[in-house]
Amino acid sequence: MFAPDRSGTQFRLQGGSLNADLAIAEMNTVVAELKAPASKPDDLARYAQASGDLNPLHLDPEFARQAGFDSLVVHGMLGMAHLGRLLTDNFPVEQIRSFSARFGAVVLAGQTVTYRARLIERSAESATLALEASDSNGKTAITGRAEVLLGLKG
């Protein structure tokens, strides 16, 4: 994760998260980023069991190939869970007011995905973040929005 310092140069943040102060962050700035490890077949099997989504596209490589995919298809909701983790790792849970996602493309097992939140709107009370999940080829798989309160009163 990179963020500008006061001189406008870039520096690397450790751990991949920013914990940006949304009240002062510049508009259209990436305020949080998560690079998730590539999903492996065992990961998909565990997620399938936990979620109840046992679609063979996620579990059977031959079925996925017959359906036209080069590898197993990663559960879309697993990607949404990573976006949720991006938010909860970077902003207090009690300040996250809404979170939505739209699935636009599939991610295949073995592909790395980068999840980002970009500040796009701000009022006195809250900030709106554009969310995005992109694979290593730059293809956007998930887009979304989140509203985060700027501070708790009381």
Phi and psi in radians as a Rosetta constraint file:
Dihedral C 1 N 2 CA 2 C 2 CIRCULARHARMONIC -2.073 0.35
Dihedral N 2 CA 2 C 2 N 3 CIRCULARHARMONIC 2.516 0.35
Dihedral C 2 N 3 CA 3 C 3 CIRCULARHARMONIC -2.513 0.35
Dihedral N 3 CA 3 C 3 N 4 CIRCULARHARMONIC 2.536 0.35
Dihedral C 3 N 4 CA 4 C 4 CIRCULARHARMONIC -1.285 0.35
Dihedral N 4 CA 4 C 4 N 5 CIRCULARHARMONIC 2.474 0.35
Dihedral C 4 N 5 CA 5 C 5 CIRCULARHARMONIC -1.579 0.35
Dihedral N 5 CA 5 C 5 N 6 CIRCULARHARMONIC -3.049 0.35
Dihedral C 5 N 6 CA 6 C 6 CIRCULARHARMONIC -1.082 0.35
Dihedral N 6 CA 6 C 6 N 7 CIRCULARHARMONIC -0.426 0.35
Dihedral C 6 N 7 CA 7 C 7 CIRCULARHARMONIC -1.526 0.35
Dihedral N 7 CA 7 C 7 N 8 CIRCULARHARMONIC -0.091 0.35
Dihedral C 7 N 8 CA 8 C 8 CIRCULARHARMONIC 1.599 0.35
Dihedral N 8 CA 8 C 8 N 9 CIRCULARHARMONIC -0.055 0.35
Dihedral C 8 N 9 CA 9 C 9 CIRCULARHARMONIC -1.389 0.35
Dihedral N 9 CA 9 C 9 N 10 CIRCULARHARMONIC 2.933 0.35
Dihedral C 9 N 10 CA 10 C 10 CIRCULARHARMONIC -1.841 0.35
Dihedral N 10 CA 10 C 10 N 11 CIRCULARHARMONIC 2.574 0.35
Dihedral C 10 N 11 CA 11 C 11 CIRCULARHARMONIC -2.433 0.35
Dihedral N 11 CA 11 C 11 N 12 CIRCULARHARMONIC 2.701 0.35
Dihedral C 11 N 12 CA 12 C 12 CIRCULARHARMONIC -1.535 0.35
Dihedral N 12 CA 12 C 12 N 13 CIRCULARHARMONIC 2.252 0.35
Dihedral C 12 N 13 CA 13 C 13 CIRCULARHARMONIC -1.617 0.35
Dihedral N 13 CA 13 C 13 N 14 CIRCULARHARMONIC 2.381 0.35
Dihedral C 13 N 14 CA 14 C 14 CIRCULARHARMONIC -1.289 0.35
Dihedral N 14 CA 14 C 14 N 15 CIRCULARHARMONIC 2.550 0.35
Dihedral C 14 N 15 CA 15 C 15 CIRCULARHARMONIC 1.438 0.35
Dihedral N 15 CA 15 C 15 N 16 CIRCULARHARMONIC -0.134 0.35
Dihedral C 15 N 16 CA 16 C 16 CIRCULARHARMONIC 1.380 0.35
Dihedral N 16 CA 16 C 16 N 17 CIRCULARHARMONIC 0.119 0.35
Dihedral C 16 N 17 CA 17 C 17 CIRCULARHARMONIC -2.157 0.35
Dihedral N 17 CA 17 C 17 N 18 CIRCULARHARMONIC 2.769 0.35
Dihedral C 17 N 18 CA 18 C 18 CIRCULARHARMONIC -1.948 0.35
Dihedral N 18 CA 18 C 18 N 19 CIRCULARHARMONIC -0.614 0.35
Dihedral C 18 N 19 CA 19 C 19 CIRCULARHARMONIC 0.903 0.35
Dihedral N 19 CA 19 C 19 N 20 CIRCULARHARMONIC 0.863 0.35
Dihedral C 19 N 20 CA 20 C 20 CIRCULARHARMONIC -1.159 0.35
Dihedral N 20 CA 20 C 20 N 21 CIRCULARHARMONIC 2.580 0.35
Dihedral C 20 N 21 CA 21 C 21 CIRCULARHARMONIC -1.469 0.35
Dihedral N 21 CA 21 C 21 N 22 CIRCULARHARMONIC 1.790 0.35
Dihedral C 21 N 22 CA 22 C 22 CIRCULARHARMONIC -1.144 0.35
Dihedral N 22 CA 22 C 22 N 23 CIRCULARHARMONIC -0.341 0.35
Dihedral C 22 N 23 CA 23 C 23 CIRCULARHARMONIC -1.231 0.35
Dihedral N 23 CA 23 C 23 N 24 CIRCULARHARMONIC -0.406 0.35
Dihedral C 23 N 24 CA 24 C 24 CIRCULARHARMONIC -2.161 0.35
Dihedral N 24 CA 24 C 24 N 25 CIRCULARHARMONIC -0.102 0.35
Dihedral C 24 N 25 CA 25 C 25 CIRCULARHARMONIC -1.101 0.35
Dihedral N 25 CA 25 C 25 N 26 CIRCULARHARMONIC 2.569 0.35
Dihedral C 25 N 26 CA 26 C 26 CIRCULARHARMONIC -1.267 0.35
Dihedral N 26 CA 26 C 26 N 27 CIRCULARHARMONIC 2.548 0.35
Dihedral C 26 N 27 CA 27 C 27 CIRCULARHARMONIC -1.083 0.35
Dihedral N 27 CA 27 C 27 N 28 CIRCULARHARMONIC 2.586 0.35
Dihedral C 27 N 28 CA 28 C 28 CIRCULARHARMONIC 1.112 0.35
Dihedral N 28 CA 28 C 28 N 29 CIRCULARHARMONIC 0.318 0.35
Dihedral C 28 N 29 CA 29 C 29 CIRCULARHARMONIC -1.589 0.35
Dihedral N 29 CA 29 C 29 N 30 CIRCULARHARMONIC 2.440 0.35
Dihedral C 29 N 30 CA 30 C 30 CIRCULARHARMONIC -1.232 0.35
Dihedral N 30 CA 30 C 30 N 31 CIRCULARHARMONIC 2.097 0.35
Dihedral C 30 N 31 CA 31 C 31 CIRCULARHARMONIC -1.826 0.35
Dihedral N 31 CA 31 C 31 N 32 CIRCULARHARMONIC -0.196 0.35
Dihedral C 31 N 32 CA 32 C 32 CIRCULARHARMONIC -2.760 0.35
Dihedral N 32 CA 32 C 32 N 33 CIRCULARHARMONIC 2.538 0.35
Dihedral C 32 N 33 CA 33 C 33 CIRCULARHARMONIC -2.574 0.35
Dihedral N 33 CA 33 C 33 N 34 CIRCULARHARMONIC 2.475 0.35
Dihedral C 33 N 34 CA 34 C 34 CIRCULARHARMONIC -2.373 0.35
Dihedral N 34 CA 34 C 34 N 35 CIRCULARHARMONIC 2.158 0.35
Dihedral C 34 N 35 CA 35 C 35 CIRCULARHARMONIC -1.787 0.35
Dihedral N 35 CA 35 C 35 N 36 CIRCULARHARMONIC 1.826 0.35
Dihedral C 35 N 36 CA 36 C 36 CIRCULARHARMONIC -1.469 0.35
Dihedral N 36 CA 36 C 36 N 37 CIRCULARHARMONIC 2.535 0.35
Dihedral C 36 N 37 CA 37 C 37 CIRCULARHARMONIC -1.150 0.35
Dihedral N 37 CA 37 C 37 N 38 CIRCULARHARMONIC 2.687 0.35
Dihedral C 37 N 38 CA 38 C 38 CIRCULARHARMONIC -1.064 0.35
Dihedral N 38 CA 38 C 38 N 39 CIRCULARHARMONIC 2.404 0.35
Dihedral C 38 N 39 CA 39 C 39 CIRCULARHARMONIC -1.279 0.35
Dihedral N 39 CA 39 C 39 N 40 CIRCULARHARMONIC 2.381 0.35
Dihedral C 39 N 40 CA 40 C 40 CIRCULARHARMONIC -1.863 0.35
Dihedral N 40 CA 40 C 40 N 41 CIRCULARHARMONIC 2.824 0.35
Dihedral C 40 N 41 CA 41 C 41 CIRCULARHARMONIC -0.930 0.35
Dihedral N 41 CA 41 C 41 N 42 CIRCULARHARMONIC -0.679 0.35
Dihedral C 41 N 42 CA 42 C 42 CIRCULARHARMONIC -1.121 0.35
Dihedral N 42 CA 42 C 42 N 43 CIRCULARHARMONIC -0.641 0.35
Dihedral C 42 N 43 CA 43 C 43 CIRCULARHARMONIC -1.084 0.35
Dihedral N 43 CA 43 C 43 N 44 CIRCULARHARMONIC -0.769 0.35
Dihedral C 43 N 44 CA 44 C 44 CIRCULARHARMONIC -1.166 0.35
Dihedral N 44 CA 44 C 44 N 45 CIRCULARHARMONIC -0.652 0.35
Dihedral C 44 N 45 CA 45 C 45 CIRCULARHARMONIC -1.114 0.35
Dihedral N 45 CA 45 C 45 N 46 CIRCULARHARMONIC -0.759 0.35
Dihedral C 45 N 46 CA 46 C 46 CIRCULARHARMONIC -1.122 0.35
Dihedral N 46 CA 46 C 46 N 47 CIRCULARHARMONIC -0.753 0.35
Dihedral C 46 N 47 CA 47 C 47 CIRCULARHARMONIC -1.134 0.35
Dihedral N 47 CA 47 C 47 N 48 CIRCULARHARMONIC -0.705 0.35
Dihedral C 47 N 48 CA 48 C 48 CIRCULARHARMONIC -1.035 0.35
Dihedral N 48 CA 48 C 48 N 49 CIRCULARHARMONIC -0.769 0.35
Dihedral C 48 N 49 CA 49 C 49 CIRCULARHARMONIC -1.122 0.35
Dihedral N 49 CA 49 C 49 N 50 CIRCULARHARMONIC -0.770 0.35
Dihedral C 49 N 50 CA 50 C 50 CIRCULARHARMONIC -1.193 0.35
Dihedral N 50 CA 50 C 50 N 51 CIRCULARHARMONIC -0.650 0.35
Dihedral C 50 N 51 CA 51 C 51 CIRCULARHARMONIC -1.585 0.35
Dihedral N 51 CA 51 C 51 N 52 CIRCULARHARMONIC -0.354 0.35
Dihedral C 51 N 52 CA 52 C 52 CIRCULARHARMONIC 1.465 0.35
Dihedral N 52 CA 52 C 52 N 53 CIRCULARHARMONIC 0.047 0.35
Dihedral C 52 N 53 CA 53 C 53 CIRCULARHARMONIC -1.572 0.35
Dihedral N 53 CA 53 C 53 N 54 CIRCULARHARMONIC 1.610 0.35
Dihedral C 53 N 54 CA 54 C 54 CIRCULARHARMONIC -1.755 0.35
Dihedral N 54 CA 54 C 54 N 55 CIRCULARHARMONIC 0.427 0.35
Dihedral C 54 N 55 CA 55 C 55 CIRCULARHARMONIC -0.943 0.35
Dihedral N 55 CA 55 C 55 N 56 CIRCULARHARMONIC 2.272 0.35
Dihedral C 55 N 56 CA 56 C 56 CIRCULARHARMONIC -1.120 0.35
Dihedral N 56 CA 56 C 56 N 57 CIRCULARHARMONIC -0.281 0.35
Dihedral C 56 N 57 CA 57 C 57 CIRCULARHARMONIC -1.040 0.35
Dihedral N 57 CA 57 C 57 N 58 CIRCULARHARMONIC -0.481 0.35
Dihedral C 57 N 58 CA 58 C 58 CIRCULARHARMONIC -1.588 0.35
Dihedral N 58 CA 58 C 58 N 59 CIRCULARHARMONIC -0.293 0.35
Dihedral C 58 N 59 CA 59 C 59 CIRCULARHARMONIC -2.163 0.35
Dihedral N 59 CA 59 C 59 N 60 CIRCULARHARMONIC -0.462 0.35
Dihedral C 59 N 60 CA 60 C 60 CIRCULARHARMONIC -2.009 0.35
Dihedral N 60 CA 60 C 60 N 61 CIRCULARHARMONIC 1.835 0.35
Dihedral C 60 N 61 CA 61 C 61 CIRCULARHARMONIC -0.989 0.35
Dihedral N 61 CA 61 C 61 N 62 CIRCULARHARMONIC -0.675 0.35
Dihedral C 61 N 62 CA 62 C 62 CIRCULARHARMONIC -1.172 0.35
Dihedral N 62 CA 62 C 62 N 63 CIRCULARHARMONIC -0.719 0.35
Dihedral C 62 N 63 CA 63 C 63 CIRCULARHARMONIC -1.076 0.35
Dihedral N 63 CA 63 C 63 N 64 CIRCULARHARMONIC -0.766 0.35
Dihedral C 63 N 64 CA 64 C 64 CIRCULARHARMONIC -1.083 0.35
Dihedral N 64 CA 64 C 64 N 65 CIRCULARHARMONIC -0.715 0.35
Dihedral C 64 N 65 CA 65 C 65 CIRCULARHARMONIC -1.117 0.35
Dihedral N 65 CA 65 C 65 N 66 CIRCULARHARMONIC -0.754 0.35
Dihedral C 65 N 66 CA 66 C 66 CIRCULARHARMONIC -1.112 0.35
Dihedral N 66 CA 66 C 66 N 67 CIRCULARHARMONIC -0.457 0.35
Dihedral C 66 N 67 CA 67 C 67 CIRCULARHARMONIC -1.491 0.35
Dihedral N 67 CA 67 C 67 N 68 CIRCULARHARMONIC -0.023 0.35
Dihedral C 67 N 68 CA 68 C 68 CIRCULARHARMONIC 1.757 0.35
Dihedral N 68 CA 68 C 68 N 69 CIRCULARHARMONIC 0.177 0.35
Dihedral C 68 N 69 CA 69 C 69 CIRCULARHARMONIC -1.819 0.35
Dihedral N 69 CA 69 C 69 N 70 CIRCULARHARMONIC 2.565 0.35
Dihedral C 69 N 70 CA 70 C 70 CIRCULARHARMONIC -1.345 0.35
Dihedral N 70 CA 70 C 70 N 71 CIRCULARHARMONIC -0.299 0.35
Dihedral C 70 N 71 CA 71 C 71 CIRCULARHARMONIC -2.709 0.35
Dihedral N 71 CA 71 C 71 N 72 CIRCULARHARMONIC -3.137 0.35
Dihedral C 71 N 72 CA 72 C 72 CIRCULARHARMONIC -1.078 0.35
Dihedral N 72 CA 72 C 72 N 73 CIRCULARHARMONIC 2.581 0.35
Dihedral C 72 N 73 CA 73 C 73 CIRCULARHARMONIC -1.602 0.35
Dihedral N 73 CA 73 C 73 N 74 CIRCULARHARMONIC 2.217 0.35
Dihedral C 73 N 74 CA 74 C 74 CIRCULARHARMONIC -1.279 0.35
Dihedral N 74 CA 74 C 74 N 75 CIRCULARHARMONIC 2.401 0.35
Dihedral C 74 N 75 CA 75 C 75 CIRCULARHARMONIC -0.976 0.35
Dihedral N 75 CA 75 C 75 N 76 CIRCULARHARMONIC 2.266 0.35
Dihedral C 75 N 76 CA 76 C 76 CIRCULARHARMONIC -1.039 0.35
Dihedral N 76 CA 76 C 76 N 77 CIRCULARHARMONIC -0.674 0.35
Dihedral C 76 N 77 CA 77 C 77 CIRCULARHARMONIC -1.191 0.35
Dihedral N 77 CA 77 C 77 N 78 CIRCULARHARMONIC -0.407 0.35
Dihedral C 77 N 78 CA 78 C 78 CIRCULARHARMONIC -1.185 0.35
Dihedral N 78 CA 78 C 78 N 79 CIRCULARHARMONIC -0.710 0.35
Dihedral C 78 N 79 CA 79 C 79 CIRCULARHARMONIC -1.093 0.35
Dihedral N 79 CA 79 C 79 N 80 CIRCULARHARMONIC -0.708 0.35
Dihedral C 79 N 80 CA 80 C 80 CIRCULARHARMONIC -1.129 0.35
Dihedral N 80 CA 80 C 80 N 81 CIRCULARHARMONIC -0.630 0.35
Dihedral C 80 N 81 CA 81 C 81 CIRCULARHARMONIC -1.100 0.35
Dihedral N 81 CA 81 C 81 N 82 CIRCULARHARMONIC -0.663 0.35
Dihedral C 81 N 82 CA 82 C 82 CIRCULARHARMONIC -1.136 0.35
Dihedral N 82 CA 82 C 82 N 83 CIRCULARHARMONIC -0.671 0.35
Dihedral C 82 N 83 CA 83 C 83 CIRCULARHARMONIC -1.093 0.35
Dihedral N 83 CA 83 C 83 N 84 CIRCULARHARMONIC -0.710 0.35
Dihedral C 83 N 84 CA 84 C 84 CIRCULARHARMONIC -1.081 0.35
Dihedral N 84 CA 84 C 84 N 85 CIRCULARHARMONIC -0.700 0.35
Dihedral C 84 N 85 CA 85 C 85 CIRCULARHARMONIC -1.117 0.35
Dihedral N 85 CA 85 C 85 N 86 CIRCULARHARMONIC -0.704 0.35
Dihedral C 85 N 86 CA 86 C 86 CIRCULARHARMONIC -0.946 0.35
Dihedral N 86 CA 86 C 86 N 87 CIRCULARHARMONIC -0.785 0.35
Dihedral C 86 N 87 CA 87 C 87 CIRCULARHARMONIC -1.177 0.35
Dihedral N 87 CA 87 C 87 N 88 CIRCULARHARMONIC -0.861 0.35
Dihedral C 87 N 88 CA 88 C 88 CIRCULARHARMONIC -1.255 0.35
Dihedral N 88 CA 88 C 88 N 89 CIRCULARHARMONIC -0.408 0.35
Dihedral C 88 N 89 CA 89 C 89 CIRCULARHARMONIC -1.335 0.35
Dihedral N 89 CA 89 C 89 N 90 CIRCULARHARMONIC -0.320 0.35
Dihedral C 89 N 90 CA 90 C 90 CIRCULARHARMONIC -2.029 0.35
Dihedral N 90 CA 90 C 90 N 91 CIRCULARHARMONIC -0.289 0.35
Dihedral C 90 N 91 CA 91 C 91 CIRCULARHARMONIC -2.411 0.35
Dihedral N 91 CA 91 C 91 N 92 CIRCULARHARMONIC 2.523 0.35
Dihedral C 91 N 92 CA 92 C 92 CIRCULARHARMONIC -1.013 0.35
Dihedral N 92 CA 92 C 92 N 93 CIRCULARHARMONIC 2.305 0.35
Dihedral C 92 N 93 CA 93 C 93 CIRCULARHARMONIC -0.942 0.35
Dihedral N 93 CA 93 C 93 N 94 CIRCULARHARMONIC -0.708 0.35
Dihedral C 93 N 94 CA 94 C 94 CIRCULARHARMONIC -1.186 0.35
Dihedral N 94 CA 94 C 94 N 95 CIRCULARHARMONIC -0.193 0.35
Dihedral C 94 N 95 CA 95 C 95 CIRCULARHARMONIC -1.728 0.35
Dihedral N 95 CA 95 C 95 N 96 CIRCULARHARMONIC -0.140 0.35
Dihedral C 95 N 96 CA 96 C 96 CIRCULARHARMONIC -1.458 0.35
Dihedral N 96 CA 96 C 96 N 97 CIRCULARHARMONIC 1.945 0.35
Dihedral C 96 N 97 CA 97 C 97 CIRCULARHARMONIC -1.618 0.35
Dihedral N 97 CA 97 C 97 N 98 CIRCULARHARMONIC -0.581 0.35
Dihedral C 97 N 98 CA 98 C 98 CIRCULARHARMONIC -2.679 0.35
Dihedral N 98 CA 98 C 98 N 99 CIRCULARHARMONIC 2.778 0.35
Dihedral C 98 N 99 CA 99 C 99 CIRCULARHARMONIC -2.765 0.35
Dihedral N 99 CA 99 C 99 N 100 CIRCULARHARMONIC 2.150 0.35
Dihedral C 99 N 100 CA 100 C 100 CIRCULARHARMONIC -2.380 0.35
Dihedral N 100 CA 100 C 100 N 101 CIRCULARHARMONIC 2.754 0.35
Dihedral C 100 N 101 CA 101 C 101 CIRCULARHARMONIC -2.546 0.35
Dihedral N 101 CA 101 C 101 N 102 CIRCULARHARMONIC 2.660 0.35
Dihedral C 101 N 102 CA 102 C 102 CIRCULARHARMONIC -2.297 0.35
Dihedral N 102 CA 102 C 102 N 103 CIRCULARHARMONIC 2.301 0.35
Dihedral C 102 N 103 CA 103 C 103 CIRCULARHARMONIC -1.624 0.35
Dihedral N 103 CA 103 C 103 N 104 CIRCULARHARMONIC 2.199 0.35
Dihedral C 103 N 104 CA 104 C 104 CIRCULARHARMONIC -2.037 0.35
Dihedral N 104 CA 104 C 104 N 105 CIRCULARHARMONIC -0.359 0.35
Dihedral C 104 N 105 CA 105 C 105 CIRCULARHARMONIC -2.752 0.35
Dihedral N 105 CA 105 C 105 N 106 CIRCULARHARMONIC 2.824 0.35
Dihedral C 105 N 106 CA 106 C 106 CIRCULARHARMONIC -1.561 0.35
Dihedral N 106 CA 106 C 106 N 107 CIRCULARHARMONIC 2.685 0.35
Dihedral C 106 N 107 CA 107 C 107 CIRCULARHARMONIC -1.970 0.35
Dihedral N 107 CA 107 C 107 N 108 CIRCULARHARMONIC 2.372 0.35
Dihedral C 107 N 108 CA 108 C 108 CIRCULARHARMONIC -1.745 0.35
Dihedral N 108 CA 108 C 108 N 109 CIRCULARHARMONIC 2.634 0.35
Dihedral C 108 N 109 CA 109 C 109 CIRCULARHARMONIC -0.940 0.35
Dihedral N 109 CA 109 C 109 N 110 CIRCULARHARMONIC 2.411 0.35
Dihedral C 109 N 110 CA 110 C 110 CIRCULARHARMONIC 1.663 0.35
Dihedral N 110 CA 110 C 110 N 111 CIRCULARHARMONIC -0.256 0.35
Dihedral C 110 N 111 CA 111 C 111 CIRCULARHARMONIC -1.514 0.35
Dihedral N 111 CA 111 C 111 N 112 CIRCULARHARMONIC 2.398 0.35
Dihedral C 111 N 112 CA 112 C 112 CIRCULARHARMONIC -1.481 0.35
Dihedral N 112 CA 112 C 112 N 113 CIRCULARHARMONIC 2.590 0.35
Dihedral C 112 N 113 CA 113 C 113 CIRCULARHARMONIC -2.262 0.35
Dihedral N 113 CA 113 C 113 N 114 CIRCULARHARMONIC 2.412 0.35
Dihedral C 113 N 114 CA 114 C 114 CIRCULARHARMONIC -1.933 0.35
Dihedral N 114 CA 114 C 114 N 115 CIRCULARHARMONIC 2.258 0.35
Dihedral C 114 N 115 CA 115 C 115 CIRCULARHARMONIC -1.883 0.35
Dihedral N 115 CA 115 C 115 N 116 CIRCULARHARMONIC 2.297 0.35
Dihedral C 115 N 116 CA 116 C 116 CIRCULARHARMONIC -2.347 0.35
Dihedral N 116 CA 116 C 116 N 117 CIRCULARHARMONIC 2.607 0.35
Dihedral C 116 N 117 CA 117 C 117 CIRCULARHARMONIC -2.127 0.35
Dihedral N 117 CA 117 C 117 N 118 CIRCULARHARMONIC 2.244 0.35
Dihedral C 117 N 118 CA 118 C 118 CIRCULARHARMONIC -2.111 0.35
Dihedral N 118 CA 118 C 118 N 119 CIRCULARHARMONIC 2.321 0.35
Dihedral C 118 N 119 CA 119 C 119 CIRCULARHARMONIC -1.264 0.35
Dihedral N 119 CA 119 C 119 N 120 CIRCULARHARMONIC 2.118 0.35
Dihedral C 119 N 120 CA 120 C 120 CIRCULARHARMONIC -2.106 0.35
Dihedral N 120 CA 120 C 120 N 121 CIRCULARHARMONIC -0.363 0.35
Dihedral C 120 N 121 CA 121 C 121 CIRCULARHARMONIC -2.593 0.35
Dihedral N 121 CA 121 C 121 N 122 CIRCULARHARMONIC 2.678 0.35
Dihedral C 121 N 122 CA 122 C 122 CIRCULARHARMONIC -2.637 0.35
Dihedral N 122 CA 122 C 122 N 123 CIRCULARHARMONIC 2.398 0.35
Dihedral C 122 N 123 CA 123 C 123 CIRCULARHARMONIC -2.098 0.35
Dihedral N 123 CA 123 C 123 N 124 CIRCULARHARMONIC -3.047 0.35
Dihedral C 123 N 124 CA 124 C 124 CIRCULARHARMONIC -1.160 0.35
Dihedral N 124 CA 124 C 124 N 125 CIRCULARHARMONIC -0.447 0.35
Dihedral C 124 N 125 CA 125 C 125 CIRCULARHARMONIC -1.776 0.35
Dihedral N 125 CA 125 C 125 N 126 CIRCULARHARMONIC -0.533 0.35
Dihedral C 125 N 126 CA 126 C 126 CIRCULARHARMONIC -2.614 0.35
Dihedral N 126 CA 126 C 126 N 127 CIRCULARHARMONIC 2.952 0.35
Dihedral C 126 N 127 CA 127 C 127 CIRCULARHARMONIC -2.187 0.35
Dihedral N 127 CA 127 C 127 N 128 CIRCULARHARMONIC 2.494 0.35
Dihedral C 127 N 128 CA 128 C 128 CIRCULARHARMONIC -1.851 0.35
Dihedral N 128 CA 128 C 128 N 129 CIRCULARHARMONIC 2.289 0.35
Dihedral C 128 N 129 CA 129 C 129 CIRCULARHARMONIC -1.981 0.35
Dihedral N 129 CA 129 C 129 N 130 CIRCULARHARMONIC 2.370 0.35
Dihedral C 129 N 130 CA 130 C 130 CIRCULARHARMONIC -1.549 0.35
Dihedral N 130 CA 130 C 130 N 131 CIRCULARHARMONIC 2.271 0.35
Dihedral C 130 N 131 CA 131 C 131 CIRCULARHARMONIC -1.879 0.35
Dihedral N 131 CA 131 C 131 N 132 CIRCULARHARMONIC 2.575 0.35
Dihedral C 131 N 132 CA 132 C 132 CIRCULARHARMONIC -2.670 0.35
Dihedral N 132 CA 132 C 132 N 133 CIRCULARHARMONIC 2.444 0.35
Dihedral C 132 N 133 CA 133 C 133 CIRCULARHARMONIC -2.129 0.35
Dihedral N 133 CA 133 C 133 N 134 CIRCULARHARMONIC 2.108 0.35
Dihedral C 133 N 134 CA 134 C 134 CIRCULARHARMONIC -2.190 0.35
Dihedral N 134 CA 134 C 134 N 135 CIRCULARHARMONIC 2.459 0.35
Dihedral C 134 N 135 CA 135 C 135 CIRCULARHARMONIC -1.424 0.35
Dihedral N 135 CA 135 C 135 N 136 CIRCULARHARMONIC 3.117 0.35
Dihedral C 135 N 136 CA 136 C 136 CIRCULARHARMONIC -1.155 0.35
Dihedral N 136 CA 136 C 136 N 137 CIRCULARHARMONIC -0.259 0.35
Dihedral C 136 N 137 CA 137 C 137 CIRCULARHARMONIC -1.596 0.35
Dihedral N 137 CA 137 C 137 N 138 CIRCULARHARMONIC 0.012 0.35
Dihedral C 137 N 138 CA 138 C 138 CIRCULARHARMONIC 1.518 0.35
Dihedral N 138 CA 138 C 138 N 139 CIRCULARHARMONIC 0.051 0.35
Dihedral C 138 N 139 CA 139 C 139 CIRCULARHARMONIC -1.324 0.35
Dihedral N 139 CA 139 C 139 N 140 CIRCULARHARMONIC 2.274 0.35
Dihedral C 139 N 140 CA 140 C 140 CIRCULARHARMONIC -1.465 0.35
Dihedral N 140 CA 140 C 140 N 141 CIRCULARHARMONIC 2.105 0.35
Dihedral C 140 N 141 CA 141 C 141 CIRCULARHARMONIC -1.685 0.35
Dihedral N 141 CA 141 C 141 N 142 CIRCULARHARMONIC -0.613 0.35
Dihedral C 141 N 142 CA 142 C 142 CIRCULARHARMONIC -2.411 0.35
Dihedral N 142 CA 142 C 142 N 143 CIRCULARHARMONIC 2.399 0.35
Dihedral C 142 N 143 CA 143 C 143 CIRCULARHARMONIC -2.169 0.35
Dihedral N 143 CA 143 C 143 N 144 CIRCULARHARMONIC 2.794 0.35
Dihedral C 143 N 144 CA 144 C 144 CIRCULARHARMONIC -3.031 0.35
Dihedral N 144 CA 144 C 144 N 145 CIRCULARHARMONIC -3.027 0.35
Dihedral C 144 N 145 CA 145 C 145 CIRCULARHARMONIC -2.490 0.35
Dihedral N 145 CA 145 C 145 N 146 CIRCULARHARMONIC 2.691 0.35
Dihedral C 145 N 146 CA 146 C 146 CIRCULARHARMONIC -2.506 0.35
Dihedral N 146 CA 146 C 146 N 147 CIRCULARHARMONIC 2.566 0.35
Dihedral C 146 N 147 CA 147 C 147 CIRCULARHARMONIC -1.995 0.35
Dihedral N 147 CA 147 C 147 N 148 CIRCULARHARMONIC 2.249 0.35
Dihedral C 147 N 148 CA 148 C 148 CIRCULARHARMONIC -2.186 0.35
Dihedral N 148 CA 148 C 148 N 149 CIRCULARHARMONIC 2.223 0.35
Dihedral C 148 N 149 CA 149 C 149 CIRCULARHARMONIC -1.156 0.35
Dihedral N 149 CA 149 C 149 N 150 CIRCULARHARMONIC 2.516 0.35
Dihedral C 149 N 150 CA 150 C 150 CIRCULARHARMONIC -1.383 0.35
Dihedral N 150 CA 150 C 150 N 151 CIRCULARHARMONIC -0.387 0.35
Dihedral C 150 N 151 CA 151 C 151 CIRCULARHARMONIC -3.009 0.35
Dihedral N 151 CA 151 C 151 N 152 CIRCULARHARMONIC 2.636 0.35
Dihedral C 151 N 152 CA 152 C 152 CIRCULARHARMONIC -1.601 0.35
Dihedral N 152 CA 152 C 152 N 153 CIRCULARHARMONIC 2.400 0.35
Dihedral C 152 N 153 CA 153 C 153 CIRCULARHARMONIC -1.594 0.35
Dihedral N 153 CA 153 C 153 N 154 CIRCULARHARMONIC 2.517 0.35
